[in-house]
Amino acid sequence: MKISVQNVTFSYNGIPAIDEIDLEIGSGEVLGLIGPNGSGKTTLLKTISGLLAPKFGAVYLDSRALAHLKPSEIAQRLSALEQEHHVGFDFTVREIVEWGRTPHRKRLSPWREEDEQAVQEALEITLLQNLSDRSIQSLSGGERQRVFLAMTLAQEPEVLLLDEPTAHLDLRFQLEILQLIKRLAARGITIIAAIHDLSLAARISNRVAVLDRGRLVSWGPPEEVLTESLIRNVWGIESQIFKDAEGLWVLPKS
């Protein structure tokens, strides 16, 4: 599914958080949203998901304006994974993943074969089959992140929005989540991910979009966008950029 963001502006108390954003993301593409803290990444994701209504402009899923779709229609096409999830009760992994089927089920409707298949596939994609009966409270941070990602996948979305999916994870779990993102894109899911680490963003994204103080500074292939001068201007640091077979490494100069 193609996503078009056309001249989108959103303000908090009259102060623009994102201002005149224009983007287009193709089906099966990974777009990395990058920028300093407070640059508008989370606000843009919430606007694309429909949680926030833009003051100006519009978001389109294929050729249909998001504003003209019912919440149930959006939920059947688009799923969003926030930075943090809090579960107050002792649910199992499988029970949480099953919540992802809610947009596809009517109230009090029986559990169907297609629901079961979607949950099983989500568990398999995220490598959680052996943990399905475990309590969410007993899992590590990386495992929990995979559980909530599995829940979003059980929705069978065509579009997946991720807000800092590797936040608070050690290097091993960061790499696991990023490899999973690549596998999902290969299945045709359109992915927009706000990522703090520039090297990680560059290595999983077809294109990156750089936000600074709510404005879109640059977007395109990582090797074209991520330059030492842009990083100096946006982040205010000196950097070194290296390229290998896997992509770019962006490192601060010591």
C-alpha positions in Angstrom: 0.0 0.0 0.0 1.3 3.4 -1.0 1.2 6.3 1.6 1.1 9.9 0.5 1.6 12.8 3.0 0.6 16.0 1.3 1.4 19.4 2.8 0.7 18.1 6.3 0.9 20.6 9.2 0.0 19.9 12.8 0.2 22.3 15.7 0.1 22.1 19.5 -1.4 25.3 21.1 -0.8 27.1 17.9 2.9 26.1 17.6 3.6 23.9 14.5 5.1 20.5 15.5 5.3 19.4 11.9 5.0 22.0 9.1 4.2 21.4 5.4 5.4 17.8 5.2 5.3 16.1 1.8 6.3 12.4 1.5 5.4 9.4 -0.6 6.2 5.9 0.5 5.8 2.9 -1.8 4.4 -0.5 -1.1 7.0 -2.7 0.6 9.3 0.2 1.2 11.0 1.0 4.5 11.2 4.7 5.3 13.4 5.7 8.2 12.3 8.9 10.1 15.3 10.5 11.7 16.0 13.8 13.4 16.9 15.3 16.8 14.6 14.9 19.8 11.6 17.2 19.4 11.9 17.3 15.6 8.4 16.0 15.0 9.0 12.3 14.3 6.3 11.0 16.7 3.8 13.7 15.8 4.2 12.7 12.1 3.7 9.0 12.9 0.6 9.9 14.9 -0.7 12.0 12.0 -0.1 9.2 9.5 -1.9 6.7 11.8 -5.0 9.0 12.1 -4.5 9.6 15.9 -4.0 13.3 15.1 -5.9 15.2 12.5 -3.7 17.7 10.5 -4.5 21.3 10.6 -3.6 21.5 6.9 -3.0 18.9 4.3 -4.0 15.3 4.1 -2.7 11.7 4.4 -3.7 9.1 1.7 -3.6 5.3 1.8 -3.3 4.5 -1.8 -5.8 7.0 -3.3 -8.1 7.2 -0.3 -7.9 10.1 2.2 -7.4 8.9 5.7 -9.9 11.5 6.9 -12.6 9.8 4.8 -12.0 6.3 6.3 -13.7 4.9 9.3 -11.5 4.0 12.3 -12.3 0.3 11.7 -11.2 0.6 8.1 -7.9 2.2 9.1 -7.2 -0.4 11.8 -7.7 -3.2 9.2 -5.0 -1.6 6.9 -2.6 0.1 9.3 -1.0 -0.8 12.6 1.2 1.3 14.8 3.7 0.2 17.5 4.4 2.8 20.1 7.7 3.2 22.0 6.5 1.7 25.3 3.7 -0.7 26.4 2.5 -1.3 29.9 0.6 -4.4 30.8 -0.8 -4.4 34.3 -2.0 -8.0 34.3 -0.3 -11.3 33.9 -1.3 -12.1 30.3 0.4 -14.8 28.2 2.2 -14.0 25.0 -0.5 -15.6 23.0 -3.3 -13.7 24.7 -1.6 -10.4 23.9 -1.0 -11.4 20.2 -4.7 -12.3 19.9 -5.6 -8.7 20.8 -4.4 -7.8 17.3 -7.4 -9.6 15.8 -9.8 -7.1 17.3 -10.2 -4.9 14.2 -11.3 -7.9 12.2 -13.8 -9.3 14.6 -17.3 -8.3 15.5 -18.2 -8.0 19.2 -18.9 -11.5 20.7 -18.1 -13.2 17.4 -16.6 -16.7 17.7 -12.9 -17.3 17.1 -12.4 -18.2 13.4 -9.9 -20.2 11.5 -8.6 -17.0 9.9 -8.0 -15.5 13.3 -6.1 -18.6 14.4 -4.0 -18.5 11.2 -3.1 -14.8 11.6 -2.0 -15.3 15.2 0.1 -18.4 14.4 1.8 -16.6 11.5 2.5 -13.5 13.7 4.1 -15.8 16.3 6.2 -17.6 13.7 7.4 -14.4 12.0 8.5 -13.0 15.3 10.1 -16.3 16.5 7.8 -16.5 19.5 6.2 -20.0 19.0 8.1 -21.4 22.0 7.2 -18.5 24.2 3.4 -18.4 23.5 2.4 -19.7 26.9 4.9 -17.6 28.9 3.7 -14.7 31.0 4.5 -11.3 29.5 5.9 -10.3 32.9 8.6 -13.0 32.6 10.1 -11.8 29.4 13.1 -9.6 28.6 12.8 -6.2 27.0 13.7 -7.5 23.6 11.2 -10.4 23.9 8.4 -8.0 25.0 9.1 -5.8 22.0 8.7 -8.8 19.7 5.4 -9.7 21.4 3.9 -6.3 20.8 5.2 -6.3 17.2 3.5 -9.8 16.8 0.3 -8.2 18.1 0.4 -5.5 15.4 1.2 -8.2 12.8 -1.8 -10.2 13.8 -3.9 -7.3 12.5 -2.6 -8.3 9.0 -1.7 -4.6 8.2 -0.6 -3.3 4.9 1.2 -0.5 6.6 3.3 -0.7 9.8 4.3 2.4 11.8 7.1 2.0 14.4 8.1 4.6 16.9 11.7 3.9 18.1 11.3 0.1 17.9 14.8 -0.4 19.2 14.6 2.0 22.2 16.0 0.7 25.5 17.2 -2.6 23.8 20.8 -3.9 23.8 22.6 -4.4 20.5 21.6 -8.0 20.1 17.9 -7.2 20.4 18.2 -4.1 18.2 19.6 -6.3 15.4 16.9 -8.9 15.9 14.1 -6.2 15.5 15.8 -4.6 12.5 16.2 -8.0 10.8 12.5 -8.6 11.4 11.7 -5.3 9.8 13.6 -6.3 6.7 11.7 -9.6 6.5 8.3 -7.8 6.9 9.2 -5.4 4.1 10.1 -8.3 1.8 6.6 -9.6 2.4 5.2 -6.3 0.9 4.4 -4.4 4.1 5.0 -0.7 3.9 7.0 0.4 7.0 7.7 3.8 8.4 10.0 3.7 11.4 11.3 6.5 13.6 14.8 5.5 14.6 17.2 7.3 16.8 20.4 5.6 15.6 21.5 6.9 12.3 23.6 3.8 11.3 20.7 1.5 12.1 18.3 3.7 10.1 20.6 3.8 7.2 21.1 0.0 7.1 17.4 -1.0 7.0 15.8 1.9 5.1 15.2 2.2 1.4 15.0 5.9 2.0 15.4 8.2 5.0 13.5 11.4 5.9 15.3 14.0 8.0 13.1 16.2 10.2 14.4 19.3 12.1 12.1 21.5 14.1 9.1 20.2 12.4 10.3 20.7 8.8 11.4 18.1 6.3 15.1 18.9 5.6 15.9 16.2 3.2 14.8 12.8 2.1 16.0 10.1 -0.3 18.4 7.1 -0.3 20.6 7.0 2.9 23.8 7.3 1.0 22.6 10.5 -0.7 21.0 12.1 2.3 23.3 11.3 5.2 26.3 13.6 4.7 28.8 15.0 7.2 27.5 18.6 6.4 23.8 17.6 6.9 24.6 15.9 10.2 26.6 19.0 11.3 23.7 21.3 10.4 20.9 19.2 11.9 22.5 17.5 14.9 25.3 20.0 15.5 28.0 17.3 15.7 31.0 16.4 13.6 30.7 12.9 12.1 32.5 10.3 10.0 30.6 8.2 7.5 31.8 4.8 6.3 30.2 2.4 3.8 30.4 -1.4 3.7 28.4 -4.2 2.0 25.6 -3.8 4.5 25.2 0.0 4.2 26.4 3.1 6.0 28.0 3.6 9.4 27.6 7.0 10.9 30.0 7.6 13.8 30.7 10.8 15.8 34.2 12.1 15.5 36.2 11.8 18.7 
